[in-house]
Amino acid sequence: MNTSPQRRKILYIAYYFPPLGLIASHRSLKMVKYLAELGIDSVVLTLNPFGMRLPRDTGLLKEIPGSTKIYRFRCFDPSWIFKLMWGLKLHNLVAYIQHRFLLPDSYILGLPSAKRKLRQLLDDDREIECAVISGGPFSAFLLGLLLKRKYQIPFICDWRDEWTNNPERINIDYPQKAQNKELLWEARVLSAAAGNVFLTSHMSNNFLAKYTSLRGKPSRIIPNGFDDSDFPDQPEYVRRTYLRIVYTGSFYDRRQPDRLWQAITELSHAGQITDSELRIDIIGKNNPRFVFGSYVDDPQLRSMVCLKPFTTHSESITEMYHADALLLYIPSGANTDSVLTGKIFDYLRTGKPILAIIPPKGLAAECLTKAGTGLIADYDDLNEIKTRIMKLLELWRSDSLAQITADCGYISQFSRQRQASSLAELIREVIGDQAT
């Protein structure tokens, strides 16, 4: 007798999905990819990338399973206007518009289009039993309210970030009126959701402390991760005439690395670092004036730091492999201990040393310590940052970087296949699939 579970079909709502090349696109893509291998096919509702000021990685499209049908909705991207306003030094006006009208985020402008496309796909496909909604953007979760109210389709929230307790929000002067409105939305979404996925146990605890009713709902803790199939065999190490540190991704909001630049500049002025033996490559969509901050006109620093444009995920991994070390940067502040950025797991999979300027008691620090690859310094401790830079440099000078070895057993738990398996269990629990 065949007791294997029957194939199921779900709706996967992910505003960030290939060809968009954001790290959030990778999570949703890999979930859809490996859920299909586990007998769960997906119909995807996502953004139409046309006109969006977001990076593309068309190479990711080839990983989408053939059984996956994709519906794309249109959304006007106001960042085109904001870019002009930033150029006119109207930063306060941009923040005013964002924090009072574009709630919970700018993608609220696409909600009518998303609802129309949602109705179309549900008319086309009557076999959908459950939905998974990945957010942020948090406006995506508002579609869950429509799914439950009008179509009686249960939905699972995949919380990649906290909403009203997000560190990027609570560490700025966010209007209380806007916060109250979004607290109401958050409560309604959590009340209606059939299940929840939390990125970390810290995030789960934060939600449970605020909403005790969640204790009776199905949930899983599923961090970000890596896909082994994305990683070719590591190339043979070739020593350069300089220590090359690579950072992949964007610096934004409070993630402005002036503290790092200050440490490097002071070490250089003290004669502990020479311009020719250190290079930091920053690869991603970045604004040079923002990245360099108060050091934008410092020729010595700019000779050591090179900004490179956004690359595809596969090219990014190649860049990591050809680095001597990798850079991770998370500023301190309220609830920043809970931040566990997606790039960490690709970093870990390379086995490279990681210069980590992060909250020393946070989840990222715990993860890197267990993996054995982190040289950790507190964002607020300039002397500690200098010490970690010099430690890394001294290991490179003595050709001893190999002393930093990764715990492969610990790192393996973050494979995308394992994470998809955990989500599949939650989906089957929500839809009441009792097959074994």
Secondary structure, 3 states (H helix, E strand, C coil): CCCCCCCEEEEEEECCCCCECCHHHHHHHHHHHHHHHCCEEEEEEEECCCCCCCCECHHHHHHCCCCCEEEEECCCCCHHHHHHHHHCCCHHHHHHHHHHCCCCCHHHHHHHHHHHHHHHHHHHCCCCCEEEEEECCHHHHHHHHHHHHHHCCCEEEEECCCCCCCHHHHCCCCCHHHHHHHHHHHHHHHHHCCEEEECCHHHHHHHHHHCHHHHHCCEEECCCCECHHHCCCCCCCCCCCCEEEEEECCCCCCCCCHHHHHHHHHHHHCCCCCHHHEEEEEECCCCHHHHHHHHCCCHHHHHHEEEECCCCHHHHHHHHHCCCEEEEECCCCCCHHHCCCCHHHHHHHHCCCEEEECCCCCHHHHHHHHHCCEEEECCCCHHHHHHHHHHHHHHHHCCCHHHCCCCHHHHHHHEHHHHHHHHHHHHHHHHCCCCC
